[in-house]
Amino acid sequence: MISIAAASSARIAGFVVNKFRGDAALLAPGLDELTARTGVPVLGVVPFIAESLVPAEDSLNLEDLERARGPAALEVAVARLPRIANFDDFEPLTREPGVRVRFVRHPEEIANADLIVLPGSKNTAEDLAWLRDAGLAEAVAAAAAGGRPVMGICGGYQMLGLAVHDPDGVESSTATTAGLGLLPVVTSLERDKRTVRVRGRVAADAGPFALADGADIEAYEIHVGRTEVRSARRPFLIVEDRDRPVAERDGALNDAGNVVGTYLHGLFANDALRRALLLYLAARRGVPADPRWGAPSSAAARYDRLADLVGAACNLAAIGKLLGLDLGRGA
């Protein structure tokens, strides 16, 4: 019998084989042998699912997100930060007809972009240094000065500001890192991380989201630090935080209306906001708007399909019993 260390055996109640390619029936003798040798049952064999139903972990499928779906009328360039976080913010944009999302590392790659985005980061100071070393910081600043739309999300929002202070060494040994200076905001990093789902609405009468002014939005925050906004318009109003009514402003918009920052992840999953952004970009580019832009997202349906595929491949009754739940059916 294969020995499972005592410290681990108490935590192992069953095996699930994931991403299996081929005929599961051919695997059955091997699974019987695995159970015989370990004394642990196999509770399911999940097949390899070729469909792109949900985002991969970390940044494993950025190349998949970049694949154009037909001719591209609009291009969104996202900085491919070494410590990129929450890259799935852009997945709803990749599903829009005529929209190409590219993850870029070099200044020349943003030359024709309709929107330049600095995404979330696991380390703002270090990724700011990378932006400067790569020449992207200067290129982004020049694009913004020329009136092109630039957006920062979470860590990217912090980078667009005047400075990022880190007195407690949360992310860096550098006490203060100069930002790109494109927004009048200053960030101070803190040890406690804010993780919360929020509801709100667009409160922008100018800029990339003005056509969605007043539209309801759902989003989430996951960041360390607080950002002080100095005399700038605030593009979003938060009305619910952890199911608690609030009235708090988020983000900043520069005077010219082409540079915007926010702490809100998941914004592009909001249909009205996504459509407003694409209409704004199309008007600037001088290309026709696609009437399909902003159609209701099918994200929930994709998660449901994934749940159905995994559920059909597993012994849910046995798994439910381990969890003290009645999941209703067996293998």
C-alpha positions in Angstrom: 0.0 0.0 0.0 1.2 3.5 -0.8 1.8 5.2 2.5 0.2 8.6 3.1 1.9 10.6 5.9 -0.2 10.6 9.1 -0.1 14.4 9.1 -1.7 14.4 5.6 -4.0 11.4 5.8 -6.4 13.1 8.2 -6.9 15.9 5.6 -7.2 13.7 2.5 -10.7 12.3 2.0 -10.6 11.6 -1.7 -9.0 12.3 -5.1 -10.3 14.2 -8.0 -8.5 13.9 -11.3 -8.5 17.2 -13.2 -8.1 18.0 -16.9 -8.2 14.4 -18.1 -7.9 14.0 -21.8 -9.3 10.9 -23.4 -11.7 8.1 -22.5 -12.2 8.0 -18.7 -13.3 4.4 -18.9 -9.7 3.5 -19.9 -8.5 5.1 -16.7 -10.8 3.1 -14.4 -8.4 0.2 -13.6 -5.7 2.8 -12.6 -8.2 4.6 -10.3 -9.1 1.3 -8.7 -5.4 0.6 -8.2 -4.9 4.1 -6.7 -7.7 3.5 -4.2 -6.4 0.0 -3.3 -2.9 1.3 -2.7 -3.8 4.4 -0.7 -7.2 3.5 0.9 -8.5 6.8 -0.5 -11.4 6.8 -2.9 -11.5 8.7 -6.3 -14.4 11.0 -6.2 -14.3 12.2 -9.8 -12.5 12.6 -13.1 -13.0 16.0 -14.6 -12.3 16.2 -18.3 -10.2 18.7 -20.1 -12.5 21.6 -21.0 -11.3 23.4 -24.1 -13.8 26.2 -23.8 -12.6 29.4 -22.1 -15.3 29.5 -19.5 -13.6 31.4 -16.7 -10.2 33.3 -16.3 -7.1 31.2 -15.5 -5.2 31.7 -12.3 -2.7 34.5 -12.1 -1.7 35.5 -15.6 -1.5 32.1 -17.3 -3.9 32.8 -20.1 -3.0 36.4 -21.1 -2.1 35.2 -24.6 -5.6 33.8 -24.9 -7.2 37.1 -24.0 -5.1 38.8 -26.7 -6.5 36.7 -29.5 -8.6 38.9 -31.8 -12.1 37.8 -32.5 -12.4 39.1 -36.1 -11.2 42.5 -37.4 -10.3 45.0 -34.7 -11.8 48.5 -34.8 -10.5 49.5 -31.4 -7.4 48.5 -29.5 -6.8 48.5 -25.7 -3.2 48.3 -24.6 -2.7 47.0 -21.1 0.8 47.2 -19.5 2.1 43.7 -19.0 3.5 44.4 -15.5 5.8 41.7 -14.1 3.5 41.6 -11.0 0.2 42.1 -12.7 -2.9 41.4 -10.7 -6.6 41.0 -11.4 -5.9 40.7 -15.2 -9.4 39.3 -15.7 -10.7 42.8 -15.4 -10.3 43.0 -19.2 -12.0 39.7 -20.1 -15.4 41.4 -20.8 -13.7 43.7 -23.3 -12.1 40.8 -25.2 -15.5 39.4 -25.9 -16.8 42.6 -27.5 -16.8 42.5 -31.4 -14.2 44.5 -33.0 -12.2 45.1 -29.8 -8.7 43.8 -29.4 -6.9 43.8 -26.0 -3.1 43.6 -26.1 -0.7 43.2 -23.1 2.3 45.3 -23.9 5.9 45.5 -22.7 7.4 48.1 -25.0 6.7 51.8 -25.8 6.1 51.3 -29.5 3.3 48.9 -28.7 1.0 51.7 -27.4 1.5 53.9 -30.5 -1.9 53.2 -32.0 -3.8 52.1 -28.8 -7.2 53.8 -28.3 -7.0 53.2 -24.6 -3.9 52.6 -22.4 -4.4 50.9 -19.1 -2.2 50.4 -16.1 -3.7 47.4 -14.4 -3.6 46.1 -10.8 -0.2 45.2 -9.3 1.0 43.0 -6.5 3.8 45.6 -5.9 3.2 49.1 -7.1 6.7 50.5 -6.4 8.5 47.7 -8.2 6.2 47.8 -11.2 6.5 51.6 -11.4 10.3 51.0 -11.6 9.7 48.5 -14.4 7.5 50.9 -16.3 10.3 53.5 -16.2 13.1 51.0 -17.1 11.0 49.7 -20.0 10.3 53.2 -21.3 6.6 52.8 -20.9 6.3 55.5 -18.2 7.5 58.2 -20.5 5.4 56.9 -23.4 2.2 56.7 -21.3 2.8 60.3 -20.0 3.3 61.5 -23.6 0.1 59.8 -24.8 -1.8 61.4 -21.9 -0.4 64.8 -22.7 -1.5 64.3 -26.3 -5.1 63.7 -25.2 -5.2 59.9 -25.5 -7.3 58.1 -22.9 -5.3 56.5 -20.1 -6.8 54.5 -17.2 -5.3 53.1 -14.0 -7.0 50.4 -11.9 -6.0 49.8 -8.3 -2.2 49.7 -8.3 -2.3 51.3 -11.7 -4.4 54.1 -10.2 -1.7 54.6 -7.5 1.0 54.8 -10.2 -0.8 57.6 -12.1 -0.6 59.8 -9.0 2.0 62.1 -7.7 3.6 59.7 -5.2 3.3 56.4 -3.4 4.4 56.5 0.3 5.3 53.3 2.0 6.6 54.3 5.5 6.1 50.8 7.0 7.8 48.9 4.1 4.6 47.1 3.1 5.8 46.6 -0.5 9.2 48.2 -0.7 12.1 49.4 1.3 11.7 52.8 -0.5 9.8 55.2 1.7 8.4 57.2 -1.2 8.2 56.4 -4.9 7.4 59.1 -7.4 4.3 58.5 -9.5 3.7 59.4 -13.1 2.1 62.7 -12.1 -0.9 62.3 -14.3 -3.5 62.6 -11.6 -3.5 64.9 -8.5 -3.5 62.0 -6.0 -1.1 60.7 -3.3 -1.2 57.2 -2.0 0.0 55.9 1.4 0.3 52.2 1.7 -1.0 50.4 4.9 -0.6 46.9 6.2 -4.3 46.1 6.3 -5.8 45.1 3.0 -9.2 46.3 2.0 -11.3 43.5 0.4 -14.9 44.3 -0.2 -17.7 44.1 -2.7 -19.4 47.4 -3.5 -22.3 48.8 -5.4 -22.4 52.3 -6.9 -23.1 54.4 -9.9 -21.2 56.3 -12.5 -20.8 60.0 -11.5 -18.9 61.4 -14.4 -20.1 64.1 -16.7 -16.9 64.0 -18.7 -14.3 61.5 -19.8 -14.5 57.9 -20.9 -17.6 57.0 -18.8 -19.7 60.1 -19.3 -22.2 58.4 -21.5 -23.0 56.1 -18.6 -23.4 58.9 -16.1 -25.9 57.7 -13.5 -25.7 54.0 -14.4 -25.6 51.5 -11.6 -22.4 49.4 -11.2 -21.2 46.5 -9.2 -17.5 46.0 -8.4 -15.0 45.0 -5.8 -11.9 46.4 -4.1 -8.8 44.5 -3.0 -5.9 46.8 -2.2 -3.6 48.1 0.5 -3.3 51.8 1.0 -5.5 54.9 0.9 -5.4 57.5 -1.8 -5.8 61.2 -1.1 -7.4 63.0 -4.0 -6.5 66.7 -4.4 -9.0 68.8 -6.3 -10.0 66.4 -9.0 -13.4 65.2 -10.2 -14.5 61.8 -8.8 -16.0 59.5 -11.5 -17.7 57.0 -9.2 -20.1 57.1 -6.2 -20.2 54.1 -3.9 -23.6 53.6 -2.4 -23.2 50.2 -0.8 -20.2 48.7 1.0 -20.5 45.2 2.5 -24.3 45.5 2.2 -24.1 48.7 4.2 -25.4 52.0 2.8 -22.7 54.6 2.2 -22.1 57.7 0.1 -18.4 57.6 -0.8 -16.5 58.8 -3.9 -14.0 56.7 -5.7 -11.3 57.5 -8.3 -10.1 60.6 -9.9 -10.4 62.3 -13.4 -7.9 64.8 -14.7 -9.0 68.3 -15.8 -8.7 67.3 -19.5 -11.0 64.3 -18.9 -8.7 61.7 -20.6 -6.9 60.3 -17.6 -9.0 58.3 -15.0 -8.1 56.2 -12.0 -10.1 53.9 -9.8 -9.8 51.3 -7.1 -12.8 49.4 -8.6 -12.1 46.0 -10.1 -14.7 44.4 -12.3 -15.9 47.6 -13.9 -15.9 46.3 -17.4 -18.4 43.6 -16.5 -21.0 46.3 -16.1 -22.7 46.5 -19.5 -23.7 50.1 -19.6 -20.3 51.3 -18.5 -18.5 49.0 -21.0 -20.7 50.3 -23.9 -20.1 53.9 -22.8 -16.4 53.4 -22.9 -16.4 51.8 -26.3 -18.7 54.5 -27.8 -16.3 57.2 -26.4 -13.3 55.4 -27.9 -15.0 54.9 -31.3 -15.9 58.6 -31.5 -12.3 59.5 -30.9 -11.1 57.0 -33.4 -13.7 58.1 -35.9 -15.1 54.6 -36.5 -18.7 53.5 -36.5 -20.1 52.1 -33.2 -21.1 48.5 -33.1 -24.7 48.1 -31.9 -23.7 44.9 -30.2 -21.4 46.6 -27.8 -22.5 46.4 -24.2 -24.9 43.5 -24.7 -25.6 41.7 -21.5 -22.6 39.7 -20.3 -22.9 35.9 -20.3 -20.3 35.5 -17.4 -22.9 33.9 -15.1 -23.9 31.4 -17.8 -20.3 30.4 -18.3 -19.8 29.8 -14.6 -23.0 27.8 -14.6 -21.8 25.6 -17.5 -18.5 25.0 -15.7 -20.3 24.0 -12.6 -22.5 21.6 -14.6 -19.5 20.0 -16.3 -17.6 19.5 -13.0 -20.7 18.4 -11.1 -21.5 15.7 -13.8 -17.9 14.4 -13.5 -17.8 14.1 -9.7 -19.6 12.1 -7.0 -21.4 15.0 -5.5 -23.2 12.9 -3.0 -19.9 11.6 -1.5 -18.4 15.1 -1.6 -21.4 16.6 0.0 -21.3 13.9 2.8 -17.7 14.9 3.5 -18.9 18.5 3.9 -22.0 17.7 5.9 -24.2 18.8 2.9 -26.9 17.0 0.9 -25.9 17.6 -2.7 -28.7 15.4 -4.0 -27.1 12.9 -6.2 -24.3 10.4 -6.6 -21.9 9.5 -9.4 
